[in-house]
Amino acid sequence: MKFNPQNPPREYEAGFEHKVNIHDCGEIELLADEQVTFSNEAGNEYDLARKSWGYYATPSINGRLKKFNFKTALAKNRLGYFFVLLVEEGKEQDFENYLRLEKMHLITWLNDEDSLKKIESVFSE
């Protein structure tokens, strides 16, 4: 793993209705079969793993993410772009407010077993 810090962080504006400044703190370069874990003050973890063919963008959405108190959402923005978003347990109201403010639409919760079974049945032909 190689970390290339961006010092000072590059700043850019994001959002439509509620503009925020994002601080790009650096770049992490992973080789195949390397992983980095991101954590927050509550001890929740998020892993990103590199493989020879690409990345595991998230840990198992109905396993490890759930264990670390994240709910996984599939949402669509006003431009038609889709996003996989991780929502901390207990912060669902903040997430709903964000979706409303940015005029995004929740397609489904991906960690919900019923939703996953429905998705699987559509694509398992």
N, C-alpha and C positions, 0 to 999 in steps of 0.2 A: 504494500500500500504506500502511496506517495501523497502527502498532503501539501498543496500549494496554497498558502494563505494569501488572501487578498487584503493587503494592508496599505492604506485604510480600505475598509469594505467599499465595494462599488455600490452606489445607491441608485435605485430606479423606482418609479411610481407604478403602482398596479391598482386595478379596480376600475369600476365604471362609476357607480354612484358615490361610493365612499373610497376616496383615494388614500392609499397608504404608501409609505416608503419602505421598500424591501432593502435589506442590507445583505449583499452577496459577500460572504466572509471567506470564500475560497473554493478550491476544487480538490476533490479526492479522486485519485487515479487507482483503480483496483485491477489486479491481475485476475485471471480465471481462478475460481475457487477461493477467493478472498471475500470477506464480509466486513461491513462496518455496522455498528449499532448506535443508534441515536437514542438519547434518553432525555426525560424532562425532570423537573423538580419533584414530581410525584412518584418517580421511579418507573414510569411507563416506558417501554422500549419499542423501538422500530428498527428492524434489520433490513439491510440491502445487501444482497449477495450477487457477485459476478460469476458467471459461468462462461465457458468457451463460446457459447452460442448467444449470449446476451446477459440478462439480469433476472433474478427473482426480484420484482419491484416491491413486493411486500412479503412478510411472513404469511403463513396460512391464515386466511381471513376468518375462518371459522374455528381456528385453533389458537395459535400464539397471539394474534392481534386481540382476540377476545380475552385471552388470559391477561394481557397487559392493558385491559380496559379501553380498547379502541373498537368503535363500530365502523364498518366500512361502507361507504356510500358511493353509488354511481349517480352522478349528476350531470346535467347539461346546461351550458350557459346560453346567453341570448344570441351568440354567434353560431350556435350549433356544435360547439366543441364539447366533448365528453371528458369528464374527470373522475378519477377514483380518489376519493377524499377519506381521510381518517379522522373520526370524531371522538374526542375523549369522552368516556362515560361521565355523565353529569353535566356535560356542556352542550347537550342537544338543543336547548333553547337558543344559545348563542349561535349555533350552526343554522337553525331555522331562521333566525334574524338575518344572518349573513346571506343565506339563499334569497330571502325576500328582498333585501337591500340591493343585491347584485343581479336580481331578476334571473336567478338560476332555478332549475327544476330538479327535484330529487326524483330520479328514475326508480331506484330501489335500494334497500339496504342489502348489501352483498353478504353480510355475515349471518343473515336470517336463513335458517335451514329451509323453510318453505320457499323462499325466493330462489335459493340455490337449486333446489329440486326442480322448480319450474323452469329455470334457465337450462338446467341439464336436460330436461325432457324435450325442450325445443330443439336443442342442438345435438341430441344423441341419435339421430335418425340414421 
